[in-house]
Amino acid sequence: MPNTIQQLYETIQQRKQNPPPGSYTATLFTAGENEILKKMGEEAIEVIIAAKGEGDDRVIYELADFIYHSLVLLAQRDIAWSDIEAELSQRMK
């Protein structure tokens, strides 16, 4: 099974390095870290609202948005996805 998060992270990194015209991801990098953090905050709130009053499909959708924006932040800060995996692995011990 392919690692979807790793593949998405690599795509985000590519768009950071070679921004294609019209790319939403590229516009986030151009706007800077504060804009990325703002989007993460908005998405976090949307996850909470969905979990409190909407169905599972909406929770899945909003969590996917939050994870995507989290990956953009990691790429912005040059933090590898493998660093997150290593931290999560430590928590299983």
C-alpha positions as CSV (number, residue, x, y, z in Angstrom):
1,M,0.0,0.0,0.0
2,P,1.5,3.4,-1.0
3,N,2.1,5.9,1.8
4,T,-0.4,8.6,0.8
5,I,0.9,11.1,3.3
6,Q,4.5,10.8,2.2
7,Q,3.5,11.1,-1.4
8,L,1.4,14.2,-0.7
9,Y,4.2,15.7,1.3
10,E,6.6,15.1,-1.6
11,T,4.1,16.8,-4.0
12,I,3.9,19.7,-1.6
13,Q,7.7,20.0,-1.5
14,Q,7.8,19.9,-5.3
15,R,5.3,22.8,-5.5
16,K,7.4,24.7,-3.0
17,Q,10.5,24.3,-5.1
18,N,8.9,24.7,-8.5
19,P,5.6,26.5,-8.1
20,P,3.2,25.8,-10.9
21,P,0.9,28.6,-12.0
22,G,-2.4,28.6,-10.3
23,S,-1.4,26.2,-7.6
24,Y,-3.1,26.7,-4.3
25,T,-0.1,25.2,-2.5
26,A,2.2,27.6,-4.2
27,T,0.1,30.5,-3.2
28,L,0.3,29.4,0.4
29,F,4.1,29.4,0.2
30,T,4.1,32.8,-1.4
31,A,1.8,34.2,1.3
32,G,4.2,32.9,4.0
33,E,4.1,31.0,7.3
34,N,1.6,33.3,9.0
35,E,-1.0,32.6,6.3
36,I,-0.3,28.8,6.5
37,L,-0.8,29.0,10.3
38,K,-4.0,31.0,9.8
39,K,-5.3,28.3,7.5
40,M,-4.4,25.6,10.0
41,G,-6.3,27.4,12.7
42,E,-9.4,27.7,10.4
43,E,-9.2,24.1,9.5
44,A,-8.8,23.0,13.2
45,I,-12.0,24.9,14.0
46,E,-13.8,23.3,11.1
47,V,-12.8,19.9,12.4
48,I,-14.2,20.6,15.8
49,I,-17.5,22.0,14.4
50,A,-17.8,19.0,12.1
51,A,-17.2,16.6,15.0
52,K,-19.7,18.3,17.2
53,G,-22.6,18.5,14.8
54,E,-22.0,17.0,11.4
55,G,-21.6,13.5,10.1
56,D,-18.5,11.4,9.8
57,D,-18.1,12.3,6.1
58,R,-17.7,15.9,7.0
59,V,-15.2,15.1,9.8
60,I,-13.1,13.1,7.3
61,Y,-13.2,16.0,4.8
62,E,-12.2,18.6,7.4
63,L,-9.5,16.4,8.9
64,A,-8.0,15.8,5.4
65,D,-7.9,19.6,5.0
66,F,-6.2,20.0,8.4
67,I,-3.6,17.3,7.6
68,Y,-2.9,18.9,4.2
69,H,-2.3,22.3,5.7
70,S,-0.1,20.6,8.4
71,L,2.0,19.1,5.7
72,V,2.4,22.5,4.0
73,L,3.6,23.9,7.3
74,L,6.2,21.1,7.6
75,A,7.4,21.8,4.1
76,Q,7.6,25.5,4.8
77,R,9.8,24.8,7.8
78,D,11.8,22.1,6.1
79,I,10.7,19.4,8.6
80,A,10.6,16.0,7.0
81,W,7.5,13.8,7.3
82,S,9.8,11.1,8.6
83,D,10.5,13.3,11.6
84,I,6.8,13.1,12.5
85,E,6.7,9.4,11.9
86,A,9.7,9.0,14.3
87,E,8.0,11.0,17.0
88,L,4.8,9.0,16.6
89,S,6.9,5.8,16.8
90,Q,8.4,7.0,20.1
91,R,4.9,7.4,21.5
92,M,4.1,3.7,20.9
93,K,6.9,2.6,23.3
